[in-house]
Amino acid sequence: MQTEFLRIKCPNCGAVLTIKNMIGLENKSIPCPICKKVSRYVDYKKPTQQASQYDTDNTTTIGDATQLGDKLHNNLSPKSIGKLKKPKTNELYPLSLGKNTIGRKAQSSHATIQINTDDHYMSRIHSVIEVCKKQNGDYIHCLSNAQNKNTTYVNSLKIEKDDRIVLHEGDTLKMANTMLQFVFDSEDETTI
């Protein structure tokens, strides 16, 4: 049975928050009502529950919190920073550390990763994938929609204006009508 509410600790100010548990939560960003900083759900810490003989449900300690993101990514040790793969052609577009702007290939495009597509609904700067390296050597990939009018989807879920979505191996990205897949390594490589 899935818990209806979760308790998390802000990575910035240490405030303990209660949030509603929902599908896709690991891909969301959550604003802290105390310090007002927006952080990814995987960056929040899970406070340790201490059982008391008087109150077993509501006692929360601030110390000894574990990084929830580390639990989610324990078995993911990428061999590369990551790539975008065009499933129909197996074209691969390698990502770099830092901000990667994704867009349709065009002479007037300023995207750092330009996708070969005839889809004119895909913007020349459509989305941004920010790649950060964690202290343990793993990478975190956060996708956000660039300032355009066309939609971006991750695994069929529409990305809203201020969403920052943490990508996982195999996630399907749809930028307008162009399909891409987020991968770390692929055997059938045609790197662009």
C-alpha positions in Angstrom: 0.0 0.0 0.0 1.4 3.4 -1.0 1.6 6.1 1.6 -0.7 9.1 0.8 1.7 11.7 2.3 5.5 11.8 2.5 7.8 13.8 4.9 10.9 15.3 3.3 13.6 17.7 4.6 14.6 20.7 2.5 18.3 20.4 1.4 18.7 24.2 1.8 17.2 25.2 5.1 16.4 21.9 6.8 12.6 22.5 7.1 10.6 19.3 7.2 7.7 19.3 4.8 4.7 17.0 4.3 3.9 16.5 0.6 1.3 14.4 -1.2 2.7 11.2 -2.7 1.9 11.0 -6.5 3.0 9.2 -9.6 6.1 10.9 -11.2 7.1 12.7 -8.0 10.8 11.8 -8.6 10.6 13.9 -11.7 9.2 17.0 -10.1 10.7 20.2 -8.5 9.3 21.3 -5.2 9.5 24.9 -3.7 10.3 25.1 0.0 7.7 27.3 1.7 10.3 28.4 4.3 13.4 29.4 2.2 11.5 29.7 -1.1 14.2 27.8 -3.0 13.0 25.3 -5.6 14.8 21.9 -5.5 14.3 18.6 -7.3 12.4 16.0 -5.2 15.5 13.7 -5.4 17.6 16.4 -3.7 15.2 16.5 -0.6 16.3 14.3 2.3 14.0 11.8 4.0 13.9 12.4 7.8 14.4 9.4 10.0 11.3 8.4 12.0 11.9 7.6 15.7 9.4 5.5 17.5 8.3 6.7 20.9 6.2 4.8 23.4 3.8 7.7 23.5 3.8 8.8 19.8 4.8 6.4 17.1 3.4 8.4 14.1 4.5 12.0 14.5 8.1 12.0 15.9 10.6 13.1 13.3 14.3 13.7 13.9 16.3 16.1 11.8 19.7 14.2 12.1 20.8 11.1 10.2 18.7 11.9 7.2 19.6 10.0 4.1 19.6 11.3 0.5 16.5 9.9 -1.2 18.1 10.5 -4.6 21.0 8.1 -3.7 18.4 5.4 -2.9 16.7 5.9 -6.3 20.0 5.9 -8.2 21.9 3.3 -6.2 22.2 0.9 -9.1 22.8 3.5 -11.9 26.5 4.1 -12.5 26.5 5.5 -16.0 29.5 4.7 -18.3 29.0 8.0 -20.1 27.4 11.4 -19.4 24.4 10.4 -21.4 23.0 10.7 -24.9 19.8 11.4 -26.8 18.9 8.7 -29.3 16.6 9.0 -32.2 14.9 5.6 -32.2 14.0 5.4 -35.9 17.5 6.1 -37.2 19.6 5.3 -34.1 21.3 8.7 -34.4 23.0 9.6 -31.1 23.5 13.1 -29.8 26.0 13.1 -26.8 25.3 15.4 -23.9 28.0 17.5 -22.2 28.4 18.5 -18.5 26.5 21.7 -17.9 23.6 23.1 -20.0 22.7 21.4 -23.2 20.1 23.3 -25.4 18.2 20.9 -27.6 16.6 22.1 -30.8 15.8 21.5 -34.5 18.8 21.7 -36.8 18.7 24.9 -38.8 21.1 27.6 -40.0 19.6 30.1 -37.5 19.6 27.6 -34.6 21.7 28.4 -31.5 21.1 25.1 -29.9 24.2 23.2 -28.7 22.5 19.9 -29.7 20.8 20.2 -33.1 18.4 17.4 -34.0 18.1 16.3 -37.6 14.3 16.5 -38.2 11.8 17.7 -40.7 9.5 18.5 -37.8 8.9 22.3 -38.1 6.9 22.2 -34.8 10.1 21.4 -33.0 11.6 24.8 -32.0 15.2 25.7 -32.8 15.7 25.9 -29.1 13.1 23.6 -27.7 14.4 22.1 -24.4 17.3 22.3 -22.0 19.0 19.3 -20.3 21.3 20.3 -17.5 23.9 17.7 -16.6 25.4 17.9 -13.1 28.0 15.6 -11.5 27.3 14.4 -8.0 30.0 13.9 -5.3 29.8 10.2 -5.7 30.6 10.5 -9.5 27.1 9.8 -10.8 25.4 12.3 -13.1 22.0 13.9 -12.7 20.1 15.0 -15.9 17.4 17.7 -15.5 15.2 18.5 -18.4 13.2 21.8 -18.7 11.2 23.3 -21.5 12.9 26.3 -23.1 11.0 29.5 -23.7 8.9 28.3 -26.7 5.3 27.7 -27.5 5.6 24.0 -28.4 5.2 21.2 -26.0 7.7 18.7 -24.5 6.7 15.4 -23.0 8.6 12.9 -20.9 7.1 9.4 -20.9 3.8 10.9 -22.2 3.7 13.5 -19.3 3.5 17.1 -20.5 6.3 19.3 -19.1 4.9 22.5 -17.6 6.5 25.9 -17.8 8.6 25.8 -14.6 9.1 22.0 -14.3 12.6 20.5 -14.0 12.4 16.8 -14.7 15.1 14.3 -13.6 15.7 12.0 -16.5 16.3 8.2 -16.1 17.8 5.7 -18.5 15.3 4.8 -21.2 13.0 7.8 -20.7 11.1 8.8 -23.9 11.2 12.5 -24.8 8.8 14.0 -27.3 9.6 17.5 -28.5 6.7 18.6 -30.7 6.4 15.6 -33.0 10.0 14.4 -32.7 10.7 11.3 -30.5 14.0 10.9 -28.7 15.2 8.5 -26.0 17.6 9.3 -23.1 20.3 6.6 -22.9 23.8 6.2 -21.4 25.3 3.7 -23.9 24.0 2.1 -27.0 25.3 -0.7 -29.2 23.9 0.6 -32.6 25.6 3.9 -32.5 25.5 6.5 -35.2 26.9 9.5 -33.3 26.1 13.0 -34.7 
